[in-house]
Amino acid sequence: MEAIPIAIFWSLAAFCLFQKKHALMYLFFASMPFGSFAVIPTEVTGGLTLTPTPIVALLLIARQLGGAKGIAQTLEDALRSSGLLLLFLSWLIAGVTTAFMPRFFASSVVVVPVRAGGLSDTTVLAPTTQNLSQFVYVSISVFAIFTFARMLREPAMRRHVLAALCLGATVTVITGVLDLASQYVPIKPALELFRTASYALLTDVEILDVKRVVGLMPEASSFGTVALAFLASMYFFRRAMPAGFVRQRMVPVLMALLLGLIWLSTSSAAYLGLGLFGAAVAADWCCRAMAPAHERHLRRGLATEFWLAAGAVCAVFLVIVAAPHVLAPIYEMIDLMVLQKSTTDSYEERNMWTQVSLQALRATDGLGVGLGSTRASNFAVALFSNAGVFAATCYALFVLQALVLRRAPRHDAQGRALLSAVRWSYLPPFFTSLMIGTTPDFGLFNAFLFGFAVAITYKPVRQAAQLAVAAPRIPTRLFGVRSAYVGR
């Protein structure tokens, strides 16, 4: 029976591969909620789980960057300081670290292995197959950025990617609802066909007699993270969507459903991510309210959003005053999953991962132990301890350049709206990854955001050269005579 969903996936992938490029983009986002589905039987891969999204990303990379022209374009972007040079250097240094450091520091550094019999086990550093597999995953994410940086320069592809985000959010909602309904309807055997990953799957965990919603992800925290990423994207990207049914009807419904499913996931990281999402929304309101007069379109809908939020806060306040017992289960859930989190075995275990990884970084004098050598519970710690200080610093500088320093062209109002959406959408999942990120792979959703930012702010080499050598503006009159060269 497991062969049926695998055959369906590969049939869809083959079909989309021979359609226009945006077909693969739709499949890319639609595949994200299937994090527990191995599209190649793990018996064939030696226990390695290959989920749908990396496979679709590989097809996108091959479609966009394959061939002599694609390779030339990749090298052009990789060697431009205003392009993807910092990212390329980060990947190159991480590759060298992964190839040599597990052997150079073998048996002299203690790590928490990525694949172990028990999650609290530690061992001495040694080369493993996880070094190769993690380097492959990181490489897919890196070259996905190159792919999106090229694809999303076209306005038509930008419209498609916004629609593809809505499709991904819809599939996330559907998988979450089906998992929730499996308590009451006999559909669990059908869902199990998509739960074939070789790693541990925590799909039947209950908190306060309530089943944690996991959708078709390995556990509740991973489902909550995916749902949070789509929720943030739906909110911030909707202003760049064309007016119509999708923007004004479908997106608000999807956001409400995603919010409910995140709550039912009972993930402490997702709960904190929701708080950060609220902070990002408030900061976005302030920025839009202070927008200059010539960008009044940024203020569109601001008053409605503010009053809806104020009304919701007032309603909650009235419920607290009039019937405080109604919110008692919510208080209990927040107290258990957030306030008491530091007293749980899970918290102590994850804190141990992070401490051991930091010690490994110090033991290697900042060189790192190689991708896939140690596990942490913090993305930044995982990146620095695995890839080393040099690679991690290049990556951090790339993120700063892509999301903060870059600017969209002045005449491109939609580009500025999209770049703003990319920046705000990145923040909630990023801060969540600082609590639950176990590997140095920044993920394919972030790869999309980084590539989109680079595409929006792209300046052709010829245009950049023209700007660099442009003559300074001269006065319109020289000694009372109007210049004949003004404006040329």
MARTOR-397883 format. One line per field, with one value per residue (C-alpha): x negated, y, z; residue in three letters. Coordinates in steps of 0.02 Angstrom, whole numbers, plus 50000, padded with zeros to 5 digits. Layout:
BEGIN
u [X;...]
v [Y;...]
w [Z;...]
rest [ALA;...]
//
This chain:
BEGIN
u [50000;49854;49813;49975;49932;49753;49815;49936;49795;49676;49816;49853;49668;49644;49798;49744;49566;49624;49745;49698;49580;49717;49797;49649;49663;49842;49788;49642;49755;49890;49762;49701;49829;49775;49622;49650;49670;49521;49540;49406;49424;49300;49248;49177;49086;49009;49121;49104;49272;49297;49454;49549;49491;49304;49342;49452;49318;49190;49305;49324;49135;49107;49242;49175;48988;48957;48860;48715;48819;48882;48707;48640;48780;48745;48560;48604;48716;48593;48448;48539;48515;48687;48759;48733;48546;48562;48682;48568;48417;48517;48564;48385;48307;48439;48399;48213;48253;48365;48235;48088;48137;48227;48063;47944;48031;48087;48095;48045;48212;48376;48535;48719;48741;48881;48936;48919;49002;49055;49074;48974;48824;48656;48508;48337;48324;48300;48346;48521;48645;48736;48595;48634;48823;48824;48705;48823;48973;48881;48823;49002;49055;48909;48939;49126;49082;48988;49141;49269;49153;49164;49344;49426;49355;49502;49666;49768;49671;49699;49887;49874;49771;49901;50035;49920;49903;50092;50092;49960;50060;50217;50130;50060;50235;50306;50172;50197;50386;50371;50253;50374;50521;50431;50483;50665;50664;50575;50450;50292;50238;50243;50136;50011;49971;49888;49793;49650;49497;49360;49342;49452;49632;49728;49903;50011;49955;50086;50071;50207;50310;50302;50218;50076;50107;49958;50035;49917;49760;49649;49707;49812;49670;49624;49806;49825;49669;49732;49903;49823;49717;49871;49971;49838;49822;50011;50022;49874;49882;50068;50042;49942;50079;50202;50372;50500;50569;50400;50338;50501;50588;50472;50319;50414;50498;50331;50252;50391;50378;50188;50200;50318;50209;50054;50146;50199;50021;49981;49802;49715;49601;49751;49838;49687;49679;49859;49808;49664;49783;49895;49744;49696;49874;49871;49701;49766;49916;49799;49692;49846;49922;49762;49749;49721;49864;49810;49827;50004;50042;49946;50079;50219;50319;50216;50363;50470;50332;50303;50485;50511;50363;50424;50598;50525;50423;50576;50680;50550;50541;50730;50728;50592;50695;50867;50825;50643;50676;50703;50519;50457;50407;50308;50217;50178;50111;49999;49937;49894;49820;49730;49709;49664;49564;49398;49443;49475;49358;49371;49305;49158;49118;49121;49018;48889;48878;48841;48711;48617;48618;48548;48411;48371;48355;48234;48136;48106;48054;48203;48165;48321;48348;48427;48606;48706;48582;48676;48854;48910;49076;49036;49011;48872;48776;48802;48736;48581;48535;48559;48500;48376;48359;48301;48442;48573;48512;48523;48700;48750;48678;48773;48938;48899;48861;49013;49145;49082;48959;49039;49166;49296;49292;49382;49502;49552;49692;49740;49559;49546;49705;49638;49469;49555;49660;49504;49421;49569;49611;49435;49435;49561;49497;49317;49340;49431;49282;49174;49273;49297;49175;49070;48968;48870;48989;49086;49226;49310;49442;49303;49217;49372;49372;49187;49199;49352;49260;49111;49227;49322;49164;49070;48979;48906;48718;48735;48854;48741;48591;48688;48735;48555;48485;48630;48569;48622;48767;48708;48793;48932;48849;48665;48623;48802;48805;48913;48810;48848;48801;48924;49030;48919]
v [50000;50119;50110;50202;50373;50356;50322;50470;50587;50534;50545;50723;50767;50697;50789;50956;50934;50940;51085;51267;51308;51375;51201;51138;51291;51246;51068;51136;51229;51095;50964;51057;50985;50805;50800;50620;50548;50457;50468;50334;50180;50191;50010;50071;50223;50132;50216;50392;50481;50585;50691;50770;50951;50922;50812;50947;51076;50968;50964;51153;51173;51056;51145;51321;51297;51143;51157;51268;51428;51388;51346;51509;51607;51518;51562;51742;51758;51665;51780;51946;52035;52112;51942;51778;51781;51774;51627;51536;51563;51498;51341;51315;51334;51220;51088;51094;51085;50934;50844;50864;50911;50747;50658;50789;50797;50614;50537;50702;50796;50743;50769;50724;50621;50669;50487;50393;50254;50376;50563;50588;50489;50570;50499;50549;50631;50518;50527;50460;50450;50595;50711;50674;50678;50844;50921;50866;50943;51107;51108;51088;51235;51342;51308;51331;51511;51527;51453;51570;51719;51685;51626;51765;51908;51888;51974;51825;51706;51822;51810;51621;51608;51706;51586;51438;51503;51498;51319;51268;51347;51258;51088;51123;51159;51002;50888;50965;50945;50765;50724;50805;50712;50545;50539;50527;50457;50295;50377;50343;50196;50313;50442;50308;50283;50455;50420;50315;50414;50316;50438;50442;50498;50569;50566;50506;50617;50695;50848;50875;50738;50834;50758;50862;50902;50847;50841;50737;50803;50701;50791;50935;51061;51034;51051;51208;51282;51248;51318;51473;51502;51497;51605;51741;51733;51741;51897;51994;51943;51972;52159;52118;52003;52069;52118;51980;51822;51750;51905;51963;51798;51648;51719;51778;51606;51517;51628;51592;51404;51405;51502;51372;51226;51306;51319;51135;51082;51131;51168;51286;51348;51383;51475;51587;51606;51669;51800;51853;51856;51976;52086;52085;52135;52280;52338;52326;52435;52567;52567;52580;52719;52821;52790;52949;53030;52962;52783;52796;52623;52552;52621;52534;52427;52481;52555;52400;52283;52390;52398;52212;52175;52300;52222;52049;52109;52194;52036;51931;52059;52054;51864;51870;51991;51913;51727;51693;51505;51496;51531;51416;51276;51404;51464;51285;51245;51399;51365;51185;51210;51377;51430;51257;51204;51228;51092;50956;50815;50873;51045;50973;50853;50989;51105;50966;50953;51139;51137;50989;51071;51233;51135;51049;51220;51278;51115;51141;51324;51382;51272;51165;50977;50963;50965;50822;50786;50855;50898;51057;51133;51303;51339;51467;51347;51204;51313;51376;51209;51109;51230;51330;51515;51567;51484;51538;51718;51722;51654;51784;51924;51857;51861;52039;52090;52004;52057;52222;52310;52276;52398;52375;52498;52662;52643;52466;52490;52307;52257;52362;52283;52109;52144;52209;52050;51942;52031;52020;51840;51783;51841;51728;51561;51619;51653;51488;51399;51471;51361;51200;51203;51044;51051;51185;51174;51338;51254;51271;51396;51515;51475;51540;51700;51734;51699;51811;51954;51937;51931;52086;52190;52122;52248;52188;52204;52327;52437;52434;52483;52626;52690;52677;52782;52904;53084;53200;53316;53485;53652;53696;53862;53899;54085;54126;54008;53851;53694;53590;53428;53435;53279;53176]
w [50000;50032;49847;49803;49878;49816;49639;49652;49704;49566;49438;49493;49493;49317;49254;49329;49266;49086;49112;49131;49275;49388;49396;49498;49609;49654;49693;49796;49919;49918;49971;50126;50249;50206;50318;50374;50198;50120;49931;49908;50019;50163;50129;49963;50036;50184;50313;50242;50227;50071;50091;49945;49962;49936;49786;49707;49748;49655;49504;49511;49523;49376;49273;49308;49327;49220;49058;49007;49018;49193;49255;49183;49269;49433;49425;49381;49535;49647;49605;49620;49785;49763;49720;49812;49845;50035;50025;49903;50018;50166;50071;50008;50181;50259;50127;50168;50354;50327;50222;50342;50521;50569;50528;50595;50766;50769;50943;51026;51030;51111;51009;51010;50851;50733;50723;50886;50982;51117;51102;51263;51200;51169;51077;51013;50843;50692;50507;50474;50331;50413;50360;50178;50197;50291;50165;50026;50117;50145;49964;49903;50011;49948;49764;49789;49832;49668;49580;49658;49634;49447;49431;49530;49429;49311;49363;49300;49413;49561;49535;49526;49684;49783;49723;49764;49943;49959;49893;50020;50161;50101;50099;50274;50337;50254;50329;50500;50493;50434;50578;50700;50624;50637;50821;50768;50591;50539;50420;50519;50408;50257;50349;50398;50214;50220;50382;50317;50376;50463;50608;50762;50730;50878;50804;50949;51092;51207;51318;51451;51365;51201;51049;50980;50798;50692;50518;50411;50495;50614;50772;50835;50843;50660;50607;50711;50630;50452;50494;50573;50417;50306;50427;50427;50237;50211;50318;50250;50067;50045;50015;49859;49793;49664;49732;49717;49795;49848;49937;50015;50054;50044;50134;50292;50306;50287;50418;50542;50513;50526;50689;50760;50706;50780;50945;50934;50898;51079;51028;51149;51009;50899;51041;51065;50877;50879;51006;50893;50745;50842;50879;50694;50647;50771;50706;50527;50575;50644;50487;50375;50481;50461;50274;50170;50076;49906;49973;50036;49965;50114;50231;50136;50258;50408;50503;50472;50534;50688;50737;50708;50821;50951;50945;50972;51121;51196;51172;51261;51402;51423;51430;51563;51668;51643;51638;51685;51700;51510;51480;51617;51494;51393;51549;51596;51422;51415;51592;51549;51375;51399;51581;51647;51494;51585;51710;51581;51529;51350;51395;51492;51351;51218;51329;51344;51153;51141;51280;51205;51032;51104;51192;51027;50943;51078;51068;50882;50907;50804;50653;50678;50675;50502;50443;50520;50659;50809;50857;50947;50995;50926;50741;50772;50885;50761;50619;50711;50789;50628;50493;50596;50634;50461;50365;50492;50486;50297;50308;50438;50330;50180;50278;50334;50156;50080;50206;50278;50164;49995;49925;49789;49642;49680;49535;49587;49714;49711;49732;49890;49958;49920;49999;50156;50161;50144;50291;50409;50358;50399;50580;50673;50603;50626;50811;50827;50749;50889;51007;50907;50760;50772;50610;50515;50367;50360;50263;50095;50152;50202;50037;49949;50053;50025;49839;49825;49912;49795;49642;49694;49720;49570;49462;49296;49281;49137;49236;49388;49282;49206;49378;49435;49293;49279;49272;49412;49377;49313;49341;49220;49185;49166;49172;49125;48973;48980;48953;48799;48889;49033;49041;48926]
rest [MET;GLU;ALA;ILE;PRO;ILE;ALA;ILE;PHE;TRP;SER;LEU;ALA;ALA;PHE;CYS;LEU;PHE;GLN;LYS;LYS;HIS;ALA;LEU;MET;TYR;LEU;PHE;PHE;ALA;SER;MET;PRO;PHE;GLY;SER;PHE;ALA;VAL;ILE;PRO;THR;GLU;VAL;THR;GLY;GLY;LEU;THR;LEU;THR;PRO;THR;PRO;ILE;VAL;ALA;LEU;LEU;LEU;ILE;ALA;ARG;GLN;LEU;GLY;GLY;ALA;LYS;GLY;ILE;ALA;GLN;THR;LEU;GLU;ASP;ALA;LEU;ARG;SER;SER;GLY;LEU;LEU;LEU;LEU;PHE;LEU;SER;TRP;LEU;ILE;ALA;GLY;VAL;THR;THR;ALA;PHE;MET;PRO;ARG;PHE;PHE;ALA;SER;SER;VAL;VAL;VAL;VAL;PRO;VAL;ARG;ALA;GLY;GLY;LEU;SER;ASP;THR;THR;VAL;LEU;ALA;PRO;THR;THR;GLN;ASN;LEU;SER;GLN;PHE;VAL;TYR;VAL;SER;ILE;SER;VAL;PHE;ALA;ILE;PHE;THR;PHE;ALA;ARG;MET;LEU;ARG;GLU;PRO;ALA;MET;ARG;ARG;HIS;VAL;LEU;ALA;ALA;LEU;CYS;LEU;GLY;ALA;THR;VAL;THR;VAL;ILE;THR;GLY;VAL;LEU;ASP;LEU;ALA;SER;GLN;TYR;VAL;PRO;ILE;LYS;PRO;ALA;LEU;GLU;LEU;PHE;ARG;THR;ALA;SER;TYR;ALA;LEU;LEU;THR;ASP;VAL;GLU;ILE;LEU;ASP;VAL;LYS;ARG;VAL;VAL;GLY;LEU;MET;PRO;GLU;ALA;SER;SER;PHE;GLY;THR;VAL;ALA;LEU;ALA;PHE;LEU;ALA;SER;MET;TYR;PHE;PHE;ARG;ARG;ALA;MET;PRO;ALA;GLY;PHE;VAL;ARG;GLN;ARG;MET;VAL;PRO;VAL;LEU;MET;ALA;LEU;LEU;LEU;GLY;LEU;ILE;TRP;LEU;SER;THR;SER;SER;ALA;ALA;TYR;LEU;GLY;LEU;GLY;LEU;PHE;GLY;ALA;ALA;VAL;ALA;ALA;ASP;TRP;CYS;CYS;ARG;ALA;MET;ALA;PRO;ALA;HIS;GLU;ARG;HIS;LEU;ARG;ARG;GLY;LEU;ALA;THR;GLU;PHE;TRP;LEU;ALA;ALA;GLY;ALA;VAL;CYS;ALA;VAL;PHE;LEU;VAL;ILE;VAL;ALA;ALA;PRO;HIS;VAL;LEU;ALA;PRO;ILE;TYR;GLU;MET;ILE;ASP;LEU;MET;VAL;LEU;GLN;LYS;SER;THR;THR;ASP;SER;TYR;GLU;GLU;ARG;ASN;MET;TRP;THR;GLN;VAL;SER;LEU;GLN;ALA;LEU;ARG;ALA;THR;ASP;GLY;LEU;GLY;VAL;GLY;LEU;GLY;SER;THR;ARG;ALA;SER;ASN;PHE;ALA;VAL;ALA;LEU;PHE;SER;ASN;ALA;GLY;VAL;PHE;ALA;ALA;THR;CYS;TYR;ALA;LEU;PHE;VAL;LEU;GLN;ALA;LEU;VAL;LEU;ARG;ARG;ALA;PRO;ARG;HIS;ASP;ALA;GLN;GLY;ARG;ALA;LEU;LEU;SER;ALA;VAL;ARG;TRP;SER;TYR;LEU;PRO;PRO;PHE;PHE;THR;SER;LEU;MET;ILE;GLY;THR;THR;PRO;ASP;PHE;GLY;LEU;PHE;ASN;ALA;PHE;LEU;PHE;GLY;PHE;ALA;VAL;ALA;ILE;THR;TYR;LYS;PRO;VAL;ARG;GLN;ALA;ALA;GLN;LEU;ALA;VAL;ALA;ALA;PRO;ARG;ILE;PRO;THR;ARG;LEU;PHE;GLY;VAL;ARG;SER;ALA;TYR;VAL;GLY;ARG]
//
